[in-house]
Amino acid sequence: MSKAANTRLTILQKAFELIYTKGYQTTSIDEIIATTKVTKGAFYYHFKTKDEMGIAIIEEILKPTMTEHFIKPTENTQNPIEDFYNMISYLLLEDPFLQVKYGCPVGNLTQEMTPWNTKFSEALSELINLWKSAIIKAIEKGKEQGLIRKDVVGEQVAFFILSGYWGIRNFGKIENDKSVYVVYLEEFKKYLSSLK
């Protein structure tokens, strides 16, 4: 990796960490520059504006992370009922990066930025739709394999899983306590079992 590419990646990673813990709008470019220890000139060499950097975070940090932890496991499922539960359980209780007190980074950006910025809306919508599409395909595959009832509608399941995940992340953030995740997972397991 070239020095310029490494500097860009460092800016994106450190900015993402700040934004995840503090919020997008309350994180300033000056804070990002101080945290990354790059010059203002170096920051503006890579990003014309803070919003350009924000879109790059979605494309270059969040998208690969979601692809690895949300989308690939969904695409590679052999048993959607078990694998959806195990994936959500891991993301809520075990993932070392996702902290209960900060919620879901994609959910946070969606709530904070989509009402004000169409580029954020488009980038986040694309990301969310990738996961939604993967869930729908997994449901269809499960139906073909006889693991899921034929009358189950994949899109409805996808919306239920997405909204449940982001909703419980918000409850966890409010309570700063993983015990709400345990209660949610008990009901989530019952819901998934009802799809058989």
C-alpha positions in Angstrom: 0.0 0.0 0.0 1.4 3.4 -0.9 2.0 6.1 1.7 -1.0 8.2 0.3 -3.3 5.2 0.4 -2.2 4.3 3.9 -2.8 7.9 5.1 -6.3 7.8 3.5 -7.1 4.5 5.2 -5.9 5.8 8.5 -8.0 9.0 8.2 -11.1 6.8 7.4 -10.5 4.4 10.2 -9.9 7.0 12.9 -12.7 9.2 11.7 -15.1 6.2 11.8 -14.1 5.4 15.4 -14.8 9.0 16.4 -18.1 9.1 14.5 -19.2 5.7 16.0 -18.6 6.9 19.5 -19.6 10.6 19.2 -21.9 10.9 16.2 -21.3 12.3 12.7 -22.5 15.8 13.2 -20.6 16.4 16.5 -17.3 15.1 15.1 -15.3 17.9 13.6 -12.6 17.8 10.9 -10.2 19.3 13.5 -10.8 16.4 15.8 -10.2 13.9 13.0 -7.0 15.7 12.1 -5.8 15.7 15.7 -6.6 12.0 16.2 -5.0 10.9 12.9 -2.0 13.3 13.4 -2.1 14.3 9.7 -1.9 17.8 8.5 -5.0 19.7 7.4 -3.5 19.7 3.9 -3.2 15.9 3.9 -6.9 15.6 5.0 -8.0 18.0 2.2 -5.8 16.2 -0.3 -7.9 13.1 0.2 -11.3 14.6 0.9 -12.7 17.9 -0.3 -15.3 18.0 2.5 -16.4 16.1 5.6 -19.4 14.7 3.8 -17.1 13.3 1.0 -15.1 11.6 3.8 -18.4 10.3 5.4 -19.5 8.7 2.1 -16.0 7.1 1.8 -16.4 5.7 5.3 -19.7 4.0 4.2 -18.1 2.7 1.0 -14.6 1.7 2.3 -15.1 0.9 5.9 -18.8 0.0 6.6 -19.5 -1.8 3.3 -16.6 -4.3 3.6 -17.3 -4.9 7.2 -21.0 -5.5 6.6 -20.2 -7.7 3.6 -17.9 -9.9 5.8 -20.1 -10.1 9.0 -23.7 -9.7 7.7 -23.9 -10.5 4.0 -21.5 -13.4 3.4 -22.8 -15.4 6.3 -26.3 -14.9 4.9 -25.3 -15.8 1.4 -23.4 -18.9 2.5 -26.0 -20.3 4.8 -26.9 -24.0 4.8 -29.7 -23.6 7.3 -31.2 -20.1 7.4 -33.1 -20.6 10.6 -30.1 -21.6 12.6 -27.6 -19.3 10.8 -29.7 -16.2 11.1 -30.0 -16.8 14.9 -26.3 -17.5 15.3 -25.3 -14.5 13.2 -27.5 -12.0 15.1 -26.6 -13.6 18.5 -22.9 -13.2 17.6 -23.3 -9.6 16.4 -25.2 -8.6 19.6 -23.3 -10.6 22.3 -19.8 -11.4 21.0 -18.6 -9.1 18.2 -15.6 -7.4 19.7 -16.1 -4.1 17.8 -19.8 -3.4 18.1 -20.3 -1.9 21.6 -23.7 -1.9 23.3 -23.4 1.8 24.4 -22.8 3.0 20.8 -25.5 1.0 19.0 -25.2 0.0 15.3 -23.0 2.3 13.2 -25.2 1.9 10.1 -28.3 2.5 12.1 -26.8 5.5 13.7 -25.7 7.1 10.4 -29.1 6.3 8.9 -31.0 8.1 11.7 -28.5 11.0 11.9 -27.8 11.7 8.3 -30.5 10.5 5.9 -33.0 13.2 6.6 -30.4 15.8 5.6 -28.1 14.3 2.9 -29.3 12.4 -0.1 -25.8 11.0 -0.9 -25.7 9.4 2.6 -29.3 8.1 2.0 -28.2 6.5 -1.3 -25.0 5.0 0.0 -26.7 3.6 3.2 -29.8 2.4 1.2 -27.5 0.4 -1.1 -25.7 -1.1 1.9 -29.0 -2.1 3.6 -30.5 -3.5 0.4 -27.5 -5.8 0.0 -28.2 -7.4 3.3 -32.0 -7.4 2.7 -31.4 -9.1 -0.7 -29.1 -11.7 0.8 -31.8 -12.5 3.5 -34.5 -12.9 0.8 -32.3 -15.2 -1.3 -31.5 -17.3 1.8 -35.2 -17.6 2.6 -35.9 -18.8 -0.9 -33.0 -21.3 -0.7 -34.4 -22.6 2.6 -37.8 -23.0 1.0 -36.4 -25.0 -1.8 -34.5 -27.2 0.7 -37.7 -27.8 2.7 -36.3 -26.0 5.8 -38.8 -23.1 5.6 -42.5 -23.2 4.8 -43.5 -22.5 1.2 -45.9 -19.7 2.2 -43.2 -17.6 4.0 -42.5 -14.3 2.2 -38.8 -13.6 2.0 -39.1 -9.8 1.9 -41.3 -9.8 5.1 -38.7 -11.9 6.9 -35.9 -9.6 5.7 -37.8 -6.5 7.0 -38.5 -8.2 10.3 -34.8 -9.2 10.8 -33.5 -5.8 9.8 -35.9 -3.8 11.9 -35.5 -6.1 14.9 -31.7 -5.9 14.8 -31.6 -2.1 14.5 -34.4 -1.7 17.1 -32.8 -3.9 19.7 -29.4 -2.1 19.1 -31.2 1.1 20.0 -32.6 -0.4 23.2 -29.2 -1.7 24.1 -27.8 1.8 23.5 -30.4 3.4 25.8 -29.9 0.9 28.6 -26.2 0.3 28.0 -26.9 -3.3 28.9 -26.6 -6.5 26.9 -29.4 -8.1 29.0 -32.0 -6.6 26.6 -30.3 -8.5 23.8 -30.8 -11.8 25.6 -34.6 -11.1 25.9 -34.7 -10.2 22.3 -32.8 -13.3 21.2 -35.3 -15.6 23.0 -38.2 -14.1 21.0 -36.1 -14.0 17.8 -35.5 -17.7 18.1 -39.3 -18.4 18.5 -40.0 -16.2 15.4 -37.4 -18.1 13.3 -38.8 -21.5 14.5 -42.3 -20.3 13.3 -40.9 -20.2 9.8 -40.4 -24.0 9.6 
